[in-house]
Structures are given as structure tokens and as C-alpha cells.
């Protein structure tokens, strides 16, 4: 493959090789571009790279080259959420804090679980493929005179901490820009992927410091940005660095360059945006929050897009679930909320970021109207985004009710409290001007909400259809935010029919994931405060799919409507000096009202099993109920037979909410439930009983199985969506958990091989779930039905090992399975924390999944089935680990 750099030579470019910078742990944080190397490594042989750049035999000036390449591009390839496996792009201008490179390195490391071995393997692959010339970072410090004498020792200790692919560089020949076409080639041949490095387009790279080449570099790098975004469909994030310190290290020239290209390059060729002030040069821990925010943003961007009426991860059904609350902030500056954040986070599931109430919003309007003097050189657009980040950072240490956000590999972000991004107009109980110009700017700010990765975007349903369509299309095509269609009627009453039509209007032609209608009443003599609630129920029956409807009444007369509304209720908090709106109640007041009126009864839950004193489920589920302020109880039901439980007080209590089921009762409970889910039917066991009411109010018992999700979810995060042909799951054991493992492996798309000391049980699994039975774990390809023979015959490899064997068996894998490509090893035992199998495979460098992770994953699934809302993932995980981690005595 030809390695292509475009050298800038007085308006002419000449190609050279791609440069990849590998950050080493021992290196300093400041970034140094490659210096003197002009060769590429080709199959272990150093080869001189070409220095000519011609098209049809003619060397072309930069402007003609860029224009021609853009015009000759193939059809555009927009960013796709599902199965995204391309590099991520960071573009912007760094200060002396080297923000873009540092973020690229930390992000690339986190995308592979901060595994140095994996990153080293990736670098080796890039090297072998002629994809890169690897250059370790040099140390800039003047007092580093002894570096050379230590180099040999340090080389042995260095570990790769991240991979950054710089699209612009500077060497002894001068500044150069990477050919975007090369990145496309490397992506198509799978050399570059989501986990093989982050592409950086830094418009304040050292190459820009020579004024002679600045204009040409801007043109060339802008062309690359356009091609990566529009043609290759790469997920691009604008890192908006704007230090507020005069000595921050960003020159006036760089600031001018940023102002010049922001609207035409940095914003149009990116989908998301993260803001950085002085964190890159600060001595405190604030930089950690910036790295965390970028990871959160990428995690959201790579979620499956939300489905209207859908369930599961990133669904309105859970995010706007039963007994969930969001707190409406009404401060002109987010920092004003800091004294109250800790207590507020304990009671709510999301924070509403009211953009229209910010001082920055007023500055935004003033600047838009040309009144720059009143802004004092501020950038209100930046300030609006940055304050939202500050809100996230303040909530982060206290976000115990936050749901799980999957993030690449084995990672889960469990401390990101969701944000509802709102710009409320003046005639809908807000302050934003709703004249024609004001509405146009409102939609600009709503798009800014999408760029921030807001979990929920409140979109008023009454405005310009074209602007609304444009926003909704962008939200659907390039973002994963949930859309909450809303409408407020202020100062006048509407009829029931009109209220129903408002709910239907808020569905936004079937594009909104939730609908919120807020009405006004002039009195409450005939239960007018129930109008919004009753209209929401009636409207839900008229359109499919059903979405969460939120119905409220404004003012003190509407306080009871907030108790009636079952989902995603806006609240105030007792610690706040004032309410955001008249009639608002606290979450505690609403829950007390729901208890008094019977809307939220105290439900009884239990774990059903025998000899289950060891079970962590009561602590896990009890802590989860307490975290979200639900009044439910969860106890152990230790009985020898299912009949004892079914005939007992818990099962027959009117407030029985459901139960977990463990050994030996998972199959025996089946005759006692009314409905089985597909998973429970296929697996042949029930680990979860859910209680529902039918239209007549009769109790319906549903048997489900979340064990398979406890296996599926951790493995899905580690192996992704794309399973290569010949990838096998080796399933050890033949009991009920092995059946859940077989079901999970099938859902993951893995072929299955079963091994058990009782071959008949393994054969039963193969008959029901498909796959092969191994007579032994020998690698002898000549022994019929051995593991080695099955793999050889099918040209396969063991990608995953799932052991359902008891820990007391002290099973270990044959060494040959661990001698080449290391499998992911899943041991379902959560006590002891380290089984013989886990000790063996961890020592070999395998990625392992412990039974403790399966426990909280299946428990999260149970909690959400019982409660109809998001689970406090971090709380449940913490409780399990506290009870499972080995002690000093162990």
C-alpha cells in the first residue's frame, strides 16, 4: 500500500507516509510531533516512501487538488449507530494543554478497556500492515539530560497507554497533511477500527505556526475533515477549547483561526461537541471530568437508536418510567446550584437543564441581535454547552440513581445522571422569545442539545414545521437522544377533546418517544386537576405504538396532578430557596401522596430457593428499592418445595410484587405462573416472577428468565455485534445455567460446543439449542468428537468459554486452549470471587467475567421488570462487590 502524506510546499502537496503516535506511560503529557523519520516499515524492512504527488502525471496546486478530490468523491456515507467499527475523529484547536492529543490517547485506551496488551497488539498490527510508522513521544523538558542513559531501561518498562493518529504533522521536510483516502483504505481492510486508535485533526498543531503554510494547511485539513465526516461516515467530535485565562497558551492567532473555521468546518463536520476551558493546563483533577465526559458522549453516540414505543436500553419506557422524577433547575448560572446538588441527586432520576433561564441564553440572544457590547467578548454558545457539562460533573459523585450506560468493551458508565435539555418559550411557561427570529434561534439551541449528547431533548410541538422536521431528522439520523414532545397551555382552559388532541400533536407525527402536556385550569370544583391525567389515558388508547404520556396542571390548583402523573414528573426540592414553578412539589411529597392514595403500595418481593443464606439478592434488591425511594421489601423464602411458598403468605399477599427464583425451584415454579415469556420457554426455567393486573384487575403471574441476560450483556459488551464465522462458545456443564448460557450464546451469534461429564446432558443441550458435543477437551484432531477435532473440521476457534461448573470442581482448561488466541472466560460462580479457572486464565491474560457481574446484570433486569423504571446500576453493582470481594481473611 502506498503511504500518503501531502507535503505543503508553497501551495503544492507531495505525499509521504502516515504517522501514528503511540503515547507511552513514561512520556510527559505534552505532545511532540514526529521529527526526522521519513520511512515506513514494510514487513520488517525499512523502505523509503515516495515523495511525489501527481494526478494524471501533473503535480497539482493545493487548491485544485482539494477541490478535485471533493468533487470526485463517491457517494456520502453517513454515520451509522449499529455495528459502528470505525475510528473516532477529534477535531479542534488545542492550547498548550495539548487537549486533543491527550483526549485521543485516553479515549483510545478506554475503548479497549485500558488493556496495554491489546493496545500493543494493535500497534503491532498497524506496523505489519504498513499502516503506520510508530513514534514514541519525546520529552520536552530542558532538564531531561539523563534521558538517553535511562532509555534502554525505560524501554523495557514502557506500556502503550493510547494510540493517536494525527492527520497533520511536521518533520524536517516541513508540514504535511494525511491523505483521507488512506484512512478509508485502512478502514476497508480492517486495519483501522473503533479500537485501533483515534484520528486527530488539530488546527493548532505546530505545523500551523509557520505563517507561510497556514492558509494551505487550513484548506487541506478542512478537506480531510469533510471527507472523513461526509464520505467515510466517521463519528466526529469537536473539542471546543476556549481557555478563559490570558496566559492559557492559546495565541491570539490561534483564536482568530478558530473563529474563522468554527462555523464552516468544526461544527458542520462533527456531530458532537465537548467544551474545555482551563482543564488542560490545570493542576487539579478537573481533567479527569473532561475525559469522562468524552467517554460518556461516545457511549451515548454508539447506543442503538431509540425506538418509538420500544423497551430496554435507551428507551423512554424506562427513562421516563414509573415513579421517575426530574428536577427543574431555574438558576441563571449552573454553579449557583452547587450547594444543593448532593441532596437533590438523592431524590431525582434526571436534571432538567433550562437553557432559557440561563444568563448565557440572554447573552446568546444579545449576540444574535448584534449587541456584542453586552456580551463582553463572551461566547454564549460555548457557555451554554460548558455549563451543562458542569452540571454533569457536579452530579457525578452523587448520581446513585443513574442508569447503566454501556461503553465499549467491558465498560459501564454508571455515574452519569441523565439531563433533560429544554428551551421553553414565553407563551409556554418559559422565557425564550417566540417571535420568528426567536424560534429560529431556539431550534439552533435544540440542535446544540443534540450535539451535547443530552439524554432527553424537550421539543415544543407547536412551531415551524420545516424547522421541526429538520431537527427531528437530524435527531433520528445522527443522534440517540430521546425526544419528548411537549405543549403548555397557559392562562386558558381546554376541553377533554382538545387535551387529547394536544397529546396526539406531541407525538410529533410518530417521531417523539414521549409526550408531555401541561394545562391550565381556572378552578377545581369538579376535579379539573385530573383533566391532564384522564386525557393522557384516553390519548394512549388512540395511537400505536404507545409512548409515555406526562400530564400536569399549572399552578397551585394543579398540585394533585403531579401526584396523579405516574411517569417522569418535574419536581422541586426542599433544599432549594425557591420553586421553579407554582404548584411544584418535591419528589418526597409526591411519593408520600402516592402512598396515601394507594397509587404506590408497599409491595413484597422475595428470593425463592433452598439453602440460600448465602444469597446477595436481598441486599442488592433492597438497596436498589431504597435508592429510588420505593417502599418495597425483599426477603428470603427458603423452602424445600415450591408448594410451601405458593401456599404461603408472601405469594398470596395482595401486595405481592414478584420474586426471584433460584435453585432448586427454577423449573418447579413453572406450573404456578400464568404466562411464560419466550426466553423462559426456550430455556425451560424461570428465575423471575412478575405480577401484573389485567383489564379487570385480576392478578396475572408472568414467568421470565433474566439469567441469560446476565450472561449475554457482559459478553455482548466485550465481543460486540460482529461475530466472525467459526467463533465458538465452549459451554461447560449441563444444568439450568448451562441452558441459559446456550440461549445467550445463540443470541450472540456464537456457534456452540458443549462439554459435560454426563454426555447425555450435553447432548440434550445440543438437541435443543443446536451445536456440537465434545467427548473430550483434547486438542487431538484425529480423535473423533474431541474439541480439537470439532474446531479443526469447522476451521473454528474458541472465542468464549462459559463455565457453569461448581467452584468446588476446581476445573481448569487444558493449556492448549490458552496457547494462541485467548478466549473470554466466563465463570458463573460469584462465590468464591476467584475460582481455580479464573486464577488460571487471569494469569494467562484472558479477559474474564465473574459470576458477580452476572448476578448484578440479571438483578438489574429483574428490578426493571418489576418496577417499570431504570435501575440504579451503580448501587446494585456496589452491593454485590461488597459481598463478593475476598476479604483479608480469605
N, C-alpha and C positions, 0 to 999 in steps of 0.2 A: 504493500500500500504506500502510496506517495504521501509523505508528511508535509502539510502545507501551512506555512506561515506567510503572511503578507507583510513584507517589509515596507515601511514608509520611506520613500526616497524622493523628496521634493515633489510629491504628488504621484509617484509611481510605486506600486507594490511589487515585491518579489517574495515567493513562498519559501518557507523553511519548515522546520518540524514543530509538532505540537509539544507544548510544555506542560507537564503536570508537576505540581509542587506537593511534596509529601512532608507534612509537618511532623517533626519528631518531638518526643516528650521532653528531651533535654534542651530543645531550642528555646530561644526567647520568644516573646509574644509578637514583636514587631516583624512584619513581613518583608522579606527580601526577594526581589525578582531574580530569575536566573541570570547569571553573569556571562560566562565565557563559553559555555558549551554550545556547539553548533552541529552536533551529530545525533543520530538516532541509533538505538540499539536494535539490531536486527538479528534475531536468532543467536544471540550471544556474540555477534560480530559487529564491531563499530563501523558504521557505513556513513560516508559523507552524504549529506542530503542536498538535494537540488537547490540552486539559488535563483533560478529563472522563473518568471511567471509570465506565461504567454497565453493568448487565446487566439486560435487560428494563426499562430505564428507571429502575432503582433503584440508587443508589450503595450498595455493599455494604461492610461492615467487612472487614478483612483476613482474620480467621479464617474467616468464611463464604465469602469469595472463594476462598481456598486450598482449603478442603475441597470446595467445589462443583466446582472445576476438576479436582481429582484424581479425584473420583467420575465426572465426565463424560468422562474420558479415553477415547480409542479404545483398541483392543487393544494390549498391550505389544509393543514391538519390540526384541528383544534384540540385542546387539552381534554382528555377523557379520564373520568374518575376510575372506572373499573379496570382492574389489572394494569394500572399505570406502572411501568417499569422502565422509565427513562430518567436521566439525570434531572435534578432540580437546578434552576438558574437563580442566582442572586445578582441583581444589578443595582447600581447606585454610585455614590461617591463616598469614599472613606475619608476620615480625618486621620490625624496621627495615631488614633486609636486602632487603625487597621481593621475596622469593623467588619467589612465584607469578607476578608480572608478568614478572620477568626470565627465568624459565624459559619462559614463554609466548612471549616475544619471540624467544629463541634457538631454541626448538623450531620456531616458525612459519618462521623464516628457514631452518633446516636442511632443513625439509620441501620447500623449493623450491630446494635447492642453494645457499643463500646468494646468490641472484641478485637484486640490488637492482632490476633492470629488471622482473623478474617480479613482485616484491612491489609495485612502483609500479603496474604494470598491474592487479594485484588490487585495490589501493586505489581506483584509478580506476573499476573495475567496481562495487565496493561503492558508491561515490559516485553513479554513474549510475543504479544500481538503487534508490536511496533506502534502501540498506541501512545506511548509516552516516553519522554526522557525524564527519569526521576531525579529530582534535585532536592537534596536536603537543605533545610533553611540554614543560612549563615547567621552568625551572631553579630549584631551591630555595635555592641558595646566597645568603647575605645580601650577599656581596661581588660580586654579579653586576650591578653598577650600569651597566656599559657594554654590557649585552646588547642593549638596544634599538638602539644605534648600529651594532652589528655584524649586526643581524638580516637586513638586506637582502642582505649579502654571504654570510652563512651559508645563507640560503635557497637560494641557487644551488648550494651545495655539499652540501646535505643529501641523504642517501640513506636510504631506508626500510630499517631493519635487522630488522623484525619487526612482526607485527600481533597485538594482543591485544584480544579482545572482552570487556569487563568486564560481568558480569551485575549488578553493583551499582555505584552511583555517588552523587555528592554535588555539587549545584550550589547556586545562590543560593536555589532553592526548597526545598532540603532533600534528604534521602536518597531514593533511588529504586532499584527492582529491575526488571530487564528481564523482560518477559513471555516465558516459554519458548515460547509458541505462535509468536512472531515468528521465533525461531530455526528452528522447524520449517518455517515458510513459506519462509524464505530457503534452507533446505536443499533443499526440494522444487523451488524454482525455479532451483537450482544456483548461487545467488549465494554461498552458504557451502559449502565443501567441505574436504577434508583439507588443502589447500594455501592456503586463503584466510584463515587466522587460527586462533588457539587461544582457546577460551572459558575465562574465569577466573571462579571463584566464590570470592572471598576473604572469609572470615568475620571477617577483622580489617581490612577496608577502613576508611578514615577515616570512612565513614558510620556505623560502629558505635560511634564514640567518644562519641556523644550517648546517654546512658542512656535518654532518653525514648523513643527509637525502637529500642533494641537488641532487645527481645523480638520486636517485629513484623518487624524485618529478618531475624532468625534464622528465623522461621516462613516468611517469603516466599522467602528464598533457599534454604531447605531444600526448599520445594515445587518451585522451579526445578531443584534438583539431582535430585530424584526424577523429574521429568518428562523431563529430558534423558537420564537413565540408563535409566529403565524404558520410556518411551513413544517416545522418538526413537532409542533404541539407540546413543547416543554412547559412544565409548571414553573412560572416565573414569579419571583417575589422582589419588589422594590424595597431595598433597605434605605430608608429615608433618614440620612444622618444630618442633624441640624444642631450642632453644639450651641449652647447659649452663653458660652464663655468666650471672651475675646481672645484668650490665649489657648484656644482649644486645639489649634493645629490644623484648622481648615482655612486656607488662604482666601483672601478676597477674590482672587482669580478663580479658585475652585467654586466658590459660592456663585459667582457670575455664570460659570459654566453650568452649574446645577440649575439655576433659574432659566437658562437658555434651553435646556433639553428636557426639563421635567415634563412639560405638557405634551411635547411631541414624541418623546422616546420613553422615558422612565415609567410614566403612568400608562400610556397606550399598550406597551409591550410587557405588561405584567398583570396578574390577576389579584395579587395580594400585596399588602404593604405593611411593613413594620417600621416603627419610628425609634430613633436613637438620639438622645441628647448628649450628655457628657459621660454616659456609662462606659464608653470605650476607653476613656482615659482616667476614669475614677479609680481610686484605690480601695473602694469598698466592694461589697458583694453584689452591687446593682447589676453588674454584667451578667450574673447568673440568671436574673429575671429576663434579660433580653434573649439569651439562648433558649430559655424555657418557652418564651412567647413564640419564638420561631418554630420550635418543635410542636407547640400546640396548634399553630396555624397550619403547618404541614399535615399534622394529624387530622385536622378537620377537612383540609382540602382533599385528602385521599380517602375520606369516608365514601361509602356508597351514597349516591344522591338520594335525598329523602323522597319517599313515595307518598303521594296524597292518599290518606286513608291507610297507610302502611303501619306496621308494628316493628318492634325490635330497635336495634341501634339507630340513633339519629331519626327517630320517629316522633311526631307530635303526640302520638298516643301515650308515650312515656314522658317526654319532656314537658308536655302540657297535661300531665296525668292527674289522677285523682289526688286531692289534698296536696297539691303543689302551690307554691306561692312565689311571687316575685316582688321585690321591694323597689318602689319608685323613688329614685334619688332626685332631689329638687335643688341641689346646691349649684351655685354659679361656677364653683371650682371644685373638682372632684376631691382635692386634698382636704376640703372642709369636712368631708365625711369620715376622715381617718379616725377621729376619736370614737366613732360609733360602729365601725366596721366589724370588729370582733364579735360583738353581741348580735348584730344584725345577721351575720352569716349563720348563726346557730339556728335561726328561725325560718330562713328562706332558701329556695332552691335556685333562684336566679336574681340578678340585679338588672333593673331597667335603667339604661343609660339615656336620660332625657336630653338629647342634644339641643333641643330648642330652649332649654332653660340655662344653658351654659353662657358665660360671658364670651367664650370663644365663638359662639354662634352669632352673637351680636357683632363681634369683630368681623366675622365672615361676611355678614350682610353689608357692613360698612365698606369693607374692601371691595365687595362685588359691585357696590354702587359707586365706586371711585373715590370714596372718602378714606384714602390711605393714611391721612394725618392722624385719624382717631385710633389707628391700629398700632402706632408707634413701632413700625417696622416688624410687627409680629407676623407670623404665618398662621392664621387661624385654622386653616385646613390641617396643618401639621398638629396644632394644639388639640384639635378635636380627636384626632387619632391617638395622640400620645396620652391624653387624659383617660381614654378608655383603657389603654394598657396599664396606666397607673391604678385604675380601679381593679383590674385583674390582679395586679401584684399585691395590692392591699388585702384582697380577699383570699389570696392563695394560701397563707398559713392557717386560715380559719375555714376553709371550704370543705367541711366534713360531709356536707350533703351533695357534693359534686358527683356526677355520674362518671362512668369509665369512658375514656377517650382512647381508642386503640392507636398506638403509634409504632409502626414499623417493627419488625422482629418481635421480641417478647415484650416490648414496652407497652405500658398503660399509663396514661396521664390521668391521675385521679384527684388533682387539686385545682382544676380549672372550673370555677363556678360559672355557669352559663350567663351570657349577657343578652338582654332584650334591647335592641338598638331602635330608638324611637325618635322621630321628628314630628311633634304634634303641632298641628296648625291652629290658628287663633280661633276659628269657628268650630273647632272640635276639642275644646277644653285645653288648648295649648297656647303657645305664644308666637309660633312661626307665622310670618305674614302669608296670607293665602291669595294674594293677587297673582296675576300671571307670572310676573318675574319671580315672586317668592316661591311659587310652586315649582318653577324650573330649577331653582337652587335647592329646593327640598329634595328633588329627585337626584340631584348631584350628590347631596349628602347621604341619601339612602344607598347610592352606589358605593360611597365611601364605607358604609356599614358592611357591605358585601366584601370589600377589599380588606376589612379588618378581621374577617373570619368570625363575625358575630353569629352566635348560635341561633338567634331568632331575630328576624327583621320585621318590625311592625310597619305595614304599608296601608295607609288610608285608602279606602276603596272608591272614593268619590271624585278623583281628579282625572286629569287629562289622559285619555285612553291611549294615545300614542306613547306618551312618556311612561305610562304604566306598563304597556306591552314591552317596551324596550327593556325596562328594569326586570320584568318577570322573565323575559327570555334570557337575559344575562344570568340571572339567578339560577335558572334551570340548566343552562348550558355549561356554566363555568364555576358554579359555587355550590355549597352544600348547606347553606343557611335555611332554616325553616321559615316559611312566610306566614305571618299572622295578619290576615286581612282584617281591617278594623273600620269602625264608623261610630262617631259620637253624635248624638242629638242633644244639643244644648239649648235649654230655655223653652222648649215646647214639647208637648206630649204627642205620641203617635199611637195608632191603633194596633191591635194584635196583628192584623194582616200586614200592616206596614212594617212592624217589627220583624216579622217572619221574612219579608222581602229584603230587609236590611241584612239579615244573616245570609241569605242567598247571594246578595250583592257582594258580601265579604268573602265568599268563596272564590272570588276573582276568576270567574269562568273556569272553575275547576283547577286552578293553579295554586291556591292557598292551602296550607297544611292545617290551619286553624282559623276560626272566625271569632271576632270579638265585637260585640255590640253593646254600647253604653247609652242608656236612655235617660230622659228627664221626666219627672212627674211633678204635678202641682199640689199634690196632697196624697194622703194614704188612707182614705176612708174605706176603700173596697179592695184592699190587698194589691194596690197598684205597684207596690215594691216587688211583686212577684212577676211582673209583666215580662221582664227580660228573660227570666228563668223559664217561664212557660213557653215563651216564643222560641227559645233555644231548643227545647224538647220537640216542639212541633216542626221546626225547620229541619231538625236532624232526620226526620222521617220522610222528608220530601226529596232529598238528593242523595245519590250514592257516588262514590263511597262516603261513608260517614266520617266526619272530621270533628275534632274537639270544638265545641261551641262555648264561648265565655260570655256570660250575660250579667250586666251590672246596671244599677241605677245611681245617678249622680246625687250628691248632697246627703245631708243628714237623714232625710227620709228614705234614702236608699241603703242604709247600713245593713239591713237584714238581707238585701240582695247578695251581699258579699259572703254571708253565711250559706245562703242557698246555692250559690255558684260552686259547683264541685271541683272545677279544674282551674289551675293557673290563675289564681286570684291575686290582683295587685294589693299590696298591704303597706302600711306604715310600720313604725317600730317605736316601742315605748321609750327608747333612749333618745329618739330624735327630738330636737327642740320645737319642731312644727310638723304638721301633716302636709303631704304633697297635694291633697285634695280633700275638701269637706266630705265627711262621711266615711273616710277610710278607717279601717280597723287594723289592729295588729294581727299577726298570724295566731298568736296565743288566744286572743279574744275570739277569733273565728273558730278555732278548734274547740274552744270551750262551748261556744254556741252550737256547734255541730254535735258535740257530745250530749248537750242538754236536750236537743231536738231529736236525737236518735239518728241523725244522718251518718255519724261515725260511731258505731257501737264498739265496745271493748270486745274484740274478737279473741278466741282461744286457738292457739296453734300448738303443735307438739311434734316431736320426732318419735315415730313408731318403730320399735325394734326390740331386740332382746340382748341382754348383757351389753348395754350401751352407756355405761357410766363414763366411758372414755370420750363420748361424742362431744365435739366442739360446737355442734349446731345450735344448742340453746344459747351459748354465749354470743355466737355470731349473729343469729337472727334477733335475739333480744336487744343487742346493741344497735342493730340496724333500725328496729322499730323505735328505739329511744332517740336515735339521731334525727329522725324525721318527725318526731313528736307524735307518733301514733300510739294509742293507749293499749296496744295488744300485748298478750302474754304468750310465752313459748316455753313449754316444759318437756320433760322426757316421759314417754309412755313405754315403760319396759315391761313387756308381757311375753309369755311363751307362745300364745296363739293370737291370731288376728281377731278371732271372735271375742276375746276378752276386751279388746279395745273398742270394737264395733258395738258391743253391748254396754259399754261404759259411759260415764258422764261427759267426757270431752266430745266424743263423736256425736252424741245425741243432744248436746247443748245447742240452743237456738243461735248462739253466737259462735259456733264452731266455724272457723275460717278456712281450715285446711291443715294438712300435715306433711311432714317429710316422712319417707318410708325407707328403712334400711334393713339389712339382713336380720332375720331370715324371712321377712314378710313381703318382699317386693312382688312376688308372684301371687302369694295368697291373698293379697288385698284386692286383686282384680275383680273377683265376683261381687265385691261390695261397692263398686263405683257404677255410675250410670252411663258414663261416656268415656271412651278411651281415645286419646289422640293418636295420630298416625305413628308418631315415634314410639309411644308406649306399646302399640300393637306390634310393630315390627321387632322391637327389642324384646318384647314378651315380659316386661316388668314395669312396675310403677314405682317411682321414687318421690312423686309429688301428687298430693290430692288437693284440688282446688274446689271451693264451694261457690256456686253461682245461684242466682234466682232466675226462674223463667218468667214469662209474662204474667203468669198467675201468682207469682210469689212463692212458688214451690221450690224447695231446695234441690239443686242438681249437683251431683258429685262427679268431678272430672278427674280421670287418672292420666297423668302425664309423666314424662321421663326427662329430666334435665341432666342426668349423668352423662349422656352423650355430649351435651354442650360443654360440660366440664372438661371433656377430652378434646372436643372439636375446637373450642375457642383458643386455647393456648397453642395448639398445633397450627391452626389457621394463621395466627399472627406470625409464627416462625417460618412457615413454608410458603405463605402467600397463596395466590389463586392459581398460579400456573404450575401444574404438575406435569413433569416430563413422562413420556411413555416409559414403562419399565420401572417406575418408582413404587416400591413396595412398603407396606406396613407389616412388620413381623409382630403378631399378636400372641402373647404368651398367656396360657391359662384357658379355662373353658367354662367359667361360671357366668353369672349375670353381668358382671362388669365387663367381661370379655365380649359379651353380646353388644353392650353399649359402645365398646371400642371398635367393634366391627362396623357398627352403624355409622360411627363418626368417621372412620377411615373411608367408608363408601361415600359419604357426603363430601369428604375432602378430595375425592377422585384418585385415591391411592389403591393400587392392587393389594390383595391381602394374602398373607401366608400365616397359617395357624400352627402352633406347636403346643402340645399338652401331653402330660404323661399318660392321660387316658385318651387314646386316639379317637375313640368314638365321640367324645365331646367336641374334639377339634373338627371331626367330620360333620357333626351337626351344624357347627358354625359355617363351614364351607357350603353346606347344602342350603342354608337359609340366607346367607349374605354373599355368597359367591367367593371364590378364591381357591387356594390350594392348601393341602395339609402336608406338613413336613414330618417325615418319620424320624428325622434326627436333625441336629443343628450342625452336622458335619459339612465341611467345605468340599468333600469328595464329589466331584461332578459325575463320577461313574457309579455312585451309589444311588439306586433308584429312590426317588422321592426325598432325598436329602435336601436340606436347604440350599446347599451349593449346586445340586443338580437342577433344582427348580429355577434358580437365578440364571444359571448358565443356559438353560433351554430357552428362557424368555429374554435373555440379554438384559437382565434387570439388576437392580441394586436395592439394598435395604436403606430406605430414607428415614424411616421411623421405626422404633421399637416401642411397643406398648406392653408393659408387664402388668398383669393383673394377679400375679402370684403373690402369696402371703410373704411378708417380710421374713418370717421365720424360716422360709425355704432357703434363704441366703444364696439365691440364684445369681450366677454371673454369666455373662456372654462369652462364647468362645472368642479367643483373641483375634481370629482371622476376620471376624465381623468388624473389628475396630482397627484393622491394619491399613485400610485405604481411606475411602470417603467416610467420614464419621457420621453415623446416624444421629438423629434427635432421639433421646431416650426418655420415655415417659413411664414413671413408676407410680401407680395409683395409690400406694400406701402413703398416708400422711403421718403416721407414727410407726416406727421411728423416722425422724427427719432425714437421716442418711441410712439407706439400706445398703446391703452389700453391692447390689447392682449400681446404685448411684455413686458409691465411693469408687467403684471400678471405672465407670465411664466418665466421671468427672475428672479423674486423674489422667484419662486419655485425651481430655479436651473436648468431650462431647457437650453439646447443648442439652441440658437435662430439664425435665419438667417434673416437679414433685407432686405428690398427692395433695399437698396443702393447697396448691394452685387449683387443682381440680375441685377441691372442697369449696373454696370461696366462689369459683366460677359457677358451679351448679347451684350454690346457695343464692347467688345474685339472681339467677334465672328463676328460682322459686319465689324469692321476695317480689320480683316484678310481676309474676303471675298472680300472686296473692293480692297485691296492693294496687296494681294498675298504675304504677308510677316508677320513676327511676330509682335504682338502689344506691345507697351511699357506699360506693365501691371501696373507697379507701378505708372506711370504718370496718367493713367486713373483712377485708384483707388483713388489716392490722390485728384484729382479734384472733384470727386463725393463726397468724405467725406467732403471736404472743403465747399461744397454747401449744404450738408445734415445734418451735425452735428449740434445739437442745440447750439444756442448762449446763452450768459448770459441773454439776454432779454427773450429768450424762457423759 
